[in-house]
Amino acid sequence: MLFLLERDDPEGKIYDCNDAFLVRARSEKQARKIASKRQSGDEPPQTWLDPKKSSCEIVPADGEPGIIMTDFHAG
């Protein structure tokens, strides 16, 4: 399955961080764990594990070929 994880930062935008990930995983728990290990921005890994700091929803895998998602907030 594909999962879309999006950061929901109650303190506002931070720069040089990931705002979202599109992850292939077997479960939401696994998707969150995979995203938390991909630490390439200033957001803490806990952001992707905590449902209060990020959302996670299943995305249908069928559709037209092309880029599914890119989202990086640079400062």
N, C-alpha and C positions, 0 to 999 in steps of 0.2 A: 504494500500500500504506500501511497504518497501522503505525507503530512506537511502542512504549511504551518510553520511556527513563526509568530510575529511578536516582536518585543513591545511591551506596553510599559513604558517607564513613567511612573507617576511623578517623578521629579523633573520631568521634561527631557528634551533631546540631549544626548551626549554625542560628542563627535568621535570620529574614527571608531565606529562600532558597527556591528552587524545589526540590522533592523529586522531581518527575517531569514529563514532557511526553508528550503523545500527538501525534505528528507525522505528517502525510501526506507521503511522499517516495517516490522511485523506488528508493532503496537505503539501507542502514544508514549508509553514509558521508554521504550527503546529509542524512539525518535528524539525525545527530549535528551536522553543520555548522549546520543550521537552529536546533537547540536552543542551540548555543553562541553564536549571535548574539542570542538572546532573553535578554539580561542584565538581569533585573529584580530580582534578589536579590543576596545577599552571596557566593554561590558563584562561583568564578572560571570563565570560559568553558571552560577546559581540562577541567573536570569532565565536560562532555558529550562531549568528543572522545576521552577516555581510557577504554578498556574496563576498566581497573583501578579506575576511580572511578565508573563508571556502567554499567548493563546496558542492552541494546537488544534487543527482541524484536518480531517481527511479530505484530500483533493482527488477527484476522479482522474484516473491515469489515461483515459481515452481522449482523443482529440487530434487536432492538426499538428504536424511536426513543427518544431520551433522551440525557442527559448521559453521555458516555463516561468522562471522568475530570476531577477537579479535585484538586490536591494542592499546597498552599503552607504552609510551616512559618513561622509568624509568632512573633516574640518579645515 
